Amino acid sequence: MFNLLAIYLFFLSKHWLKVLHLHTDITSQYIGLPVAKQTT
């Protein structure tokens, strides 16, 4: 039972890291796009 919970938490943390990484990618794109437009 405890092992199952540990595996579940592991996958959950991996999922949230992926979501967080995706969120920072999107944020950097939104910040980066206007900057790129200004320089070009």
N, C-alpha and C positions, 0 to 999 in steps of 0.2 A: 504493500500500500504506500509506504513512504517512498519507495523507489519510483513508483508511478507519479507521485507528486513532484519529485525531483526532476524527472524527465519533462513533465508538463511545464514546470517553472523554467527549465532550461530552454525549451522551445518558445515559451512566451517571451523570455528575455531576448532571444535571438530575433524574434518577430518584431519586438519593440525597437531593437537596435536598427533593424532594417527600415522601419517606419521613420525613425529619427533621422537616419542617414538620407532617406528619400526626401524628408522635409527640409533638411539643410541644403540638399541639392536644388530643390525647387526655389528655396529662398535665395540662394546664391545666383540662380538664373534670373530671378526677378530683379535682384539688385544689379547683376552684371549686364543685363540687357540695356537699360537706360545709359549706363556708363559707356558701353560699347557704341551706342548710337551717338553719344556726344563726341567721342574721340574720332569717329570716322566721318 
